[in-house]
């Protein structure tokens, strides 16, 4: 009996080893990147994976002032906020109509939106490039925001319809009896009651837009319009000549901090939202 | 509802039309006209767009790089599915079976890379693979394996396999959570019954956990395949740009190069059609292969 127990403890310990190792594999590169942002270039070469000698913010100041990271942060914030707001304005009324109103083709329309989640968007990017050009929306942050919002419509509609489906119908019915117009019902009853879903969708969309790289690469051209991802990519490509590794690490750290903060606050919501989105896909 | 029919339709139009219009303009139209563009030779200026019939498709079949890009995509699909599923399954089962006190810690940490920007992941890992400063070579030197160090992303042989690890690193948490969600719904009584019958834990895993978890396993595999075929080019573009010597080009990065760097927009659209066809066919075939009778005990 004693031996079995001992074996059990050993086994519990042994089975944990891969978990601990993977935690290190996730955390160490991220800490390494953050530590690197405090190192001078000489330190990075001499001591690439140790602690920095001192914690100065020179790299951050450099990145902000001399490498366009200030513009990148501003532009990324702009497309993130605009894209998320527009996605909500488009998705909330449609989700309500699809979930609660009866009309011909409602299932078909829903399926059309949802199936767009599975289609590789890359084919559409070539015509979209020319479409934006003809609309004068190429190399334009507002144009990019619209493209972002529409690209997240299927996901947003999928999550919002699920949330709205759980709201009891009686509330709308009695409000309608009292003579409330459907517009007011949508605004005063449905929107507040599906707030949890709206928050989830908004956080997921915001993370997506803040992180997005490829559409920005295709649809933006001038450096003053670069989003954070493009600005960092630019520094990274130049780093092989300029050796501005410290600055690069600092800008990566700047890009990741808002995500860490959001994750710290909304960790459950984010992982739940993403898992559910994937299960549908 | 006391509203009249007309009011109802007005409200429906208010809800549906603006959204659908934007969706049609920015999603449906580009997809359909992508198909249409694939029959043209076009370098971008409106004047020199020329209908060439199926010439682009003939070119596609004779382009020596195309089979390599497909092969690279499938290499990433297979290695990612295996790597992610084996590790995520191990982590999920270990965390759930052992009822670890620190389970929330693992959930939170393992999932985090899923919401990191591909730019950050790509650049971070490019640096990890850096021949002189990177973690990989430094670690190999530290344990006395200098002869294994190499310029990982600069090597035609090693660049593509080197892209697998960051993709697994970035993806695993989501699938671990999906599997954990499934395991949580399996009733304890199955394991108790299996134990009474003398089944070892390994047998319990194969006979109880895997069959009952099959829906989650299936969705996870399909999701990895879809996201890889539709999106693997982003990390390729950031980490290697398709090089060295095309050894890491996948279908999407080759499309980007053809269309947006060499201005062969018609041919780029043809590659896009190929991506669409290949990913749809792969997913349909795979969904059939993964179909199992629903298990009931």
Contacts between the chains, C-beta under 8 A, distances in Angstrom:
chain1	res1	chain2	res2	distance
A	12	B	98	5.8
A	15	B	94	5.1
A	15	B	98	6.2
A	16	B	94	7.4
A	16	B	98	7.4
A	16	B	100	7.1
A	18	B	90	6.5
A	18	B	91	7.4
A	18	B	94	7.4
A	19	B	91	6.3
A	19	B	94	6.2
A	19	B	95	7.1
A	19	B	100	7.8
A	19	B	106	5.6
A	22	B	87	7.4
A	22	B	91	7.0
A	22	B	110	6.6
A	22	B	172	7.8
A	23	B	105	7.4
A	23	B	106	6.5
A	23	B	109	5.1
A	23	B	110	7.4
A	25	B	169	6.9
A	26	B	109	5.3
A	26	B	110	6.4
A	26	B	112	6.6
A	26	B	113	6.1
A	26	B	169	7.0
A	27	B	109	6.3
A	28	B	135	8.0
A	29	B	124	5.6
A	29	B	125	7.6
A	29	B	128	6.1
A	29	B	135	7.2
A	30	B	112	7.9
A	30	B	124	7.7
A	32	B	135	7.1
A	33	B	120	8.0
A	33	B	124	5.6
A	33	B	127	7.9
A	44	B	133	6.6
A	45	B	133	6.8
A	48	B	133	4.4
A	48	B	134	7.6
A	48	B	135	7.9
A	48	B	138	6.4
A	49	B	135	6.3
A	49	B	138	6.3
A	90	B	18	6.8
A	90	B	19	4.3
A	90	B	22	6.3
A	91	B	19	7.1
A	93	B	14	6.7
A	93	B	15	3.8
A	93	B	16	7.5
A	93	B	19	7.0
A	94	B	15	5.7
A	94	B	16	5.7
A	94	B	19	4.3
A	94	B	20	7.5
A	96	B	15	6.2
A	97	B	11	7.9
A	97	B	12	5.7
A	97	B	15	3.8
A	97	B	16	5.4
A	101	B	8	7.6
A	101	B	11	7.8
A	101	B	12	6.0
A	101	B	15	7.5
A	103	B	12	5.8
A	109	B	16	7.4
A	109	B	20	7.5
A	113	B	23	7.1
A	116	B	23	7.8
A	116	B	27	5.8
A	118	B	226	6.0
A	118	B	283	7.3
A	119	B	31	6.7
A	119	B	230	7.9
A	119	B	276	7.0
A	120	B	229	7.0
A	120	B	230	3.9
A	120	B	231	8.0
A	120	B	252	7.7
A	120	B	272	7.6
A	120	B	275	5.1
A	120	B	276	5.7
A	120	B	279	5.5
A	121	B	27	7.9
A	121	B	230	7.3
A	122	B	230	7.1
A	122	B	233	7.3
A	122	B	252	5.1
A	122	B	255	6.0
A	122	B	272	5.7
A	122	B	275	6.1
A	123	B	30	7.7
A	123	B	31	6.0
A	123	B	34	4.1
A	123	B	35	7.7
A	123	B	269	6.9
A	123	B	272	3.2
A	123	B	273	6.4
A	123	B	275	6.5
A	123	B	276	5.4
A	124	B	27	6.6
A	124	B	30	3.3
A	124	B	31	4.6
A	124	B	34	5.5
A	124	B	272	7.8
A	125	B	30	7.2
A	125	B	272	7.9
A	126	B	30	7.7
A	126	B	34	5.9
A	126	B	37	6.1
A	126	B	259	5.4
A	126	B	265	5.5
A	126	B	268	5.5
A	126	B	269	5.1
A	126	B	272	6.5
A	127	B	29	7.0
A	127	B	30	4.2
A	127	B	33	4.2
A	127	B	34	5.4
A	127	B	37	6.2
A	127	B	269	7.7
A	128	B	26	6.8
A	128	B	30	4.4
A	129	B	260	7.7
A	130	B	265	8.0
A	131	B	25	7.3
A	131	B	26	7.7
A	131	B	29	7.2
A	131	B	30	6.6
A	146	B	22	7.1
A	146	B	26	6.8
A	147	B	26	5.9
A	149	B	22	7.8
A	150	B	22	5.3
A	150	B	23	5.9
A	150	B	26	4.1
A	150	B	27	5.9
A	151	B	26	7.7
A	151	B	27	7.4
A	153	B	19	7.0
A	153	B	22	8.0
A	153	B	23	5.8
A	153	B	27	7.6
A	173	B	1	7.5
A	176	B	1	5.1
A	176	B	2	6.3
A	176	B	3	7.2
A	177	B	2	7.2
A	179	B	2	7.5
A	181	B	3	7.7
A	182	B	3	6.4
A	182	B	7	7.5
A	182	B	8	7.6
A	182	B	11	4.4
A	183	B	11	6.7
A	183	B	14	7.2
A	186	B	15	7.7
A	207	B	115	5.3
A	210	B	117	7.3
A	211	B	115	7.6
A	211	B	116	7.3
A	211	B	117	3.5
A	211	B	118	6.9
A	211	B	119	7.3
A	211	B	120	7.9
A	212	B	117	7.9
A	213	B	117	6.8
A	213	B	118	5.7
A	213	B	119	4.9
A	213	B	234	6.3
A	213	B	238	7.2
A	214	B	233	7.8
A	214	B	234	5.3
A	214	B	237	7.1
A	214	B	256	8.0
A	217	B	237	7.7
A	218	B	256	7.7
A	218	B	260	6.0
A	229	B	117	6.0
A	229	B	119	4.2
A	232	B	119	5.6
A	232	B	120	7.6
A	232	B	123	6.7
A	233	B	119	5.8
A	233	B	123	7.5
A	233	B	238	6.7
A	236	B	123	4.9
A	236	B	126	7.3
A	245	B	127	7.7
A	245	B	133	7.7
A	248	B	123	7.0
A	252	B	120	5.3
A	252	B	123	6.2
A	252	B	124	6.7
A	255	B	117	6.1
A	255	B	119	7.2
A	255	B	120	5.6
A	256	B	116	6.5
A	256	B	117	7.5
A	256	B	120	5.6
A	259	B	115	5.8
A	259	B	116	6.6
A	259	B	117	7.5
A	263	B	112	6.4
A	263	B	115	6.3
A	267	B	108	5.9
A	270	B	115	6.4
A	271	B	107	7.2
A	271	B	111	5.1
A	271	B	173	7.7
A	271	B	174	7.8
A	271	B	177	5.7
A	274	B	114	6.5
A	274	B	115	7.6
A	274	B	174	5.9
A	275	B	174	6.5
A	275	B	177	5.1
A	275	B	178	5.4
A	275	B	181	6.6
A	278	B	174	6.2
A	278	B	178	6.5
A	278	B	219	7.2
A	278	B	220	7.9
A	278	B	223	5.1
A	279	B	178	6.7
A	279	B	216	8.0
A	279	B	219	5.6
A	281	B	219	7.8
A	281	B	222	7.7
A	281	B	223	5.6
A	281	B	226	6.7
